[in-house]
């Protein structure tokens, strides 16, 4: 058994799920593994994977699969490959063990499939994006300055934290030109160049609040408190998945037994407005007044908006 190709199988499976086309000659050169070895192992271990639709497309001379199939299971690419290896190994012990192994793994796969589970919509990360992630992680770990191209401009940044917000990958960073914390969409960053120069995390009023960011509207501004009145029909969702670590939920008997107060700190109204509007009419702003006025303005704009006939 070629251990190099076995170790590479999880990565190949993820690349297929991300929509990458796997050309055998290029893979052989990249991995340093004979073409026939790669081809045989893809056929043996990846092609039989249920719901992945791994197949060879002659028109492009590459292996392809149904994009995003890994997002439809609780299993990781390593767990799937492990089960494929064990299923194949069962052949040496006879038909009875082959059938028992298949029944066992099929039951496990079924429990981890879409029949009982649906992952939150999440931005897919391709091979190039994973390379960006690796560079950024190194910069964060070693506090290395990073050069990049973003929104049509060359930037010098201090990477602070990678976050997944509402299904999209972002980087919180210190913008050296504007001397403030900013949020970059990670997949939109280009020409990443890791520098030898190190940086010291700047003293800033929002650095310590990065973990409380609700979405990409998080701003380099002094956080302010928002108090929401939430009906019991939807308060359970905020209990199950808090918006931030500083979120507080308390009873609000002055509004009735079925209502609760949700207190949270934000740096911009747009951090919380999408959440409020998502749960209308079971949520209302108690404070600040300016936020309540903005919600009412949005509702007025919605009722006055007419599509052309």
N, C-alpha and C positions, 0 to 999 in steps of 0.2 A: 504493500500500500504506500502510495506517495503522500507523505504527511504534509508537504507543501500545498498540494491541491486541496486536501481535506481542510486544512486551516484557512484556505482562501474561499471555500464554499459559502460561508455566511456572508462575507463581503459581496460576493458575486450575486447572491440572492437579493441582498439589499439594493444593489445597483440595478438589478432587473426591475425591482418594485418601484424604483425611482424613475423608471422610464428609459434607462440607458440601454443602448444596443451593444451587445458584446460580440466583437469580432475576434475570432479565435487566433488568427496570426498576431494581432495587436496585443491580445491578452498574453499570449505566449512570450512575446518580447517583454511585456511589462512585468510578468510574474517570474520569468525564467523557468517556465515549466513547459515540457513538450506539448505541441498542439494536440496530439492524439490523446494524451492524458487528460487535458482540459475537456476535450470533446466527450470522451467516454464518461467522465465524472459528472458532467452536466446532464448527459442522457440518463445516467444511473440514479443520481440523487436529486437533481433539480426538476427535471421534466415530469416525474410522477407526482409532484406536489399538487395536492387538490386545490382547485380554484385559482391557481397561479397562472395557468395557461402558458407555461414555458414552452417555447417552440422555436424551431429554426426557420427564419424568413429568408428564402432563397433570393428574393428581389434585392435585399440589402446585404446578403451574405453575413448575417449576424443572428445571434440568439436574442430573442425578445420575450416579454411577458406582459401580462395585464397590469398596467400601471396602478400602483397603490394597493396591491393585494395584501401587503404586510400591515397596512393600517386597518385591516378588517379582522384582525385577530389579536388576542391577548398575548400570543406567543411571540418571542423574539426570533430573529433570524438564526441565532445560535441554537435555540431550543428546537426549531423546526429541523435544522440539519442534524442535530443529535438524534431526533426520532427517526429520520431517514436512514441514518447510519445503523441504528439499532434494528430497524425493520429489515434492512438488507442482511444484517448479521444473523438474524433468526433463521435464514434459509439453511444454514449448516446443521441445524438441529432437527430438521424434518418438518413435514407439512403441518402437523398438529401445533407446533410452536409458531409457525408462520401465521396461521389463522388466529391463534390466541393473541399474538403480538399486534396484528392488524386490528383486531376488535378492541384491544386495550387502547391503542393510540388513536383510533378513530373516535372512540368515546371521549378521549381527552381533547382532541381537536374540535369536536362538536361543541363541547362546553366552552371552548375559548373562541368560538366563531361568532359571526354576526347573528346567529339564531338567538343568542341571548345577550349580545354585546354590540355596542356601536361606539366607536371612538369619536371624540370631538374632532371636528374638521381641523386638520393641521396642515400647514404648508409643507410640501414635500422638499426634502433636501437631496439634491443630486451630488454627483462625485465632486464637481467643482465647488459646490457649497460646503461640502464636508472638509475640503482642503482649506477653505476660508476659515471654517470653524477651528481647525487645528492650529492655524496661524494665530487667530485671535485668542484662543485658549492659552497658547504659549506666552503671548504678550501680557495677558492678564496675570498669569502665574508668576512670570519673571519681572513684571512691571516694566516691560519694554515699550518704548515709543513706537507707534505704528504710523506709516504713511499709507494713504489710500486715495482713491478717486471716488467722489460721491457727489451726486447732483450737479455734474458738470464742472467740478472744481477739485483741485488737488488739496488734500487735507493732512494736517499733522494732529494726531489724536492720542489720548491716553485711554485705552480700553478699560472699562470698569466692571461690567457685568453683562453676560448673555442672558436674555430672557425670552420666554415664549408668552406672548400676550395676545389673547383672543385668536389663537391659531397661527400667529405669524411670529417669525424669529426677528428679534431686535438686539441691538447692542447699545447699552448705556455707556457713554464715554464723556471725557472731558475735552471740549473743543478749545484748543490752545489759542486760536485766533480770537474767538469771542469771549474766552475766559468764563465758560459756563458748561453745565451738564447738558448734553443733547442726546437724542435718540435717533439711531440710524437703522433703517431696514437692512438686515444683514445680507440678504441675497442681492441687494442693489449696490453693495460695496464692491469696488473693482480695484485691480492693481495693488493688492495688499503687499506692503514691503516692511518686514520686521527690521527694526533698527537695533544696533548694539546699545544705544543710549537708553538709560533707565529713567523712570520718572517717580516722583513722590506723589501719592494721592493728595490732591489739593484740599485745603480746608474750605468747605462750602456748605451752605445751609441745607442742601438737599441730598448730599452724598449719603448721609445716614438714613435717608428715607427711601432709597432705591427699592428695597424689598416691599414697600407698600404701594408701588406703582400698580395701577389698575389696568391701564392700557398705554398705548404709545403717545397719548396726549400729556403724559407726565412732563412737567416743565421745571426749569431751574427757577423756582419761585418759592416763597414762604408758604408752607402748607396751611390750609384753612379748614375749619371743621364744617361738615355738612351733617345735618340731622334730618333723617327721613322717617315718615310715618308709614309703616308697612303692615298690610293686612296679613292675617295668619295663613291665608291661602298661598302666599309666596314667601313668607319669612323663612320657611323651612329650607328654601334653596340657598339662602345666605348663611344658614346654620351649617348646611352640608358642605358648602364651598365658600368660605369667607372671601370677601373682596380683597382684604389685606390683613396683615397681622394685627393692626391696631383697631380693627373693626370691633364695635361693641353693640350688643343687642340687649335692650332692657324693656321691661313691661311698660305700657303706657295707659294706665287705667283712666286717665283723663279723657282718652279718646274712645274707650270701650275695651272690654275684655279681649276682643278679637284683634286688637292692634298692638304693635310693638314699635319702639324707637330703634332706629339703626343709626349709630354715630360712626362717622368715618372722616379721615383727613385726606384732602386732595390738594394738588398744586394748580389745577386748572378745572374750570367748570366742565369741559369736555371729557375729563376723566370719568365723570359720574353720569353725565347726561344720557349717553346711550343705554346705560343700565336702567335709569329711571324710566325712559321712554319704552324700554322693552317690557316693563311690568305694569304699565298703565292699564287699567285704572286702579290697581291695587297698591299703589305707592304714591305718596305726596311729599313735597318738600316742606319741612317746618322752618328750616333756616339753611343758608342765608336767604333773604328776600330776593336778592339779585338773581339767584339760581332759579327760584320759583318763577320769577318774571320771564326768564329765558325759556323755561319749559312752556309757559303760556304763549309766548311769542311763537315758538315752534309749532304749537298746536294751531294757532291762528293761521300761520303760513300754510299749514297742511290743508286746512279747510278751504282756504282761498285759492289753492293751487288747482287749476283746471287743465286737463290735457286737451290739446287741439282736436277738434272733431274731424 
